[in-house]
Amino acid sequence: MNPYIWAIITAVVWGAVPIIEKAGLRTLPVWPAMFFRTLGAMIGIFLLPLLKFEDIRATIAGGAQGWYYCVLGGFMGAIVGNVCYYHALKTGEVSKIVPIAGSFPLISFILGLLFFSETVTPAKLAGVACIVMGVALLR
C-alpha cells in the first residue's frame, strides 16, 4: 500500500485514540489507565502473528542492535511518553493537549539532523514553522 495512505490511516487512528482515552481517564487514575492501555496493546501483539508479519525469531537473529533500539523505543514511547501524556490528558483540554503532544515531529526533525545528518529543506523549515505557530496559537 502507498506509504501516504498508511500515514493517513495512522493519523485517523491516532486522532481518535485520545477521545477514547480521555473517556477512560474520566473514571480511572493514570496508572490503572496505563495498565489497561498496555493490556490492549498486548492483546494486539498476540494477534500480530495472525496477520502474517515477519517471523520475530528471524528478525531478532538478524541483529541485536535493531531490536534493541525498537525495545528502547517501545519503552520510551509506550511507557514514558504515555504516562506523561495521560497526566496531561487527564487534567487538560483534549483540543490543547493533543496538538502540543503531537508536535513531536519538531523534536524528530532536530534529532534527525543531529543523529542521521538529514538535510534541511525549505519545505521542512516551513513545516517546523507551522508546528511552532500552531502550538503558540493554542495558548
Secondary structure, DSSP 8 states (H G I E B T S, - for coil): --HHHHHHHHHHHHHHHHHHHHHHHTTS-HHHHHHHHHHHHHHHHHHGGGGT---HHHHHHT-HHHHHHHHHHHIIIIIIIHHHHHHHHHHS-HHHHHHHHTTHHHHHHHHHHHHH-----HHHHHHHHHHHHHHHHT-
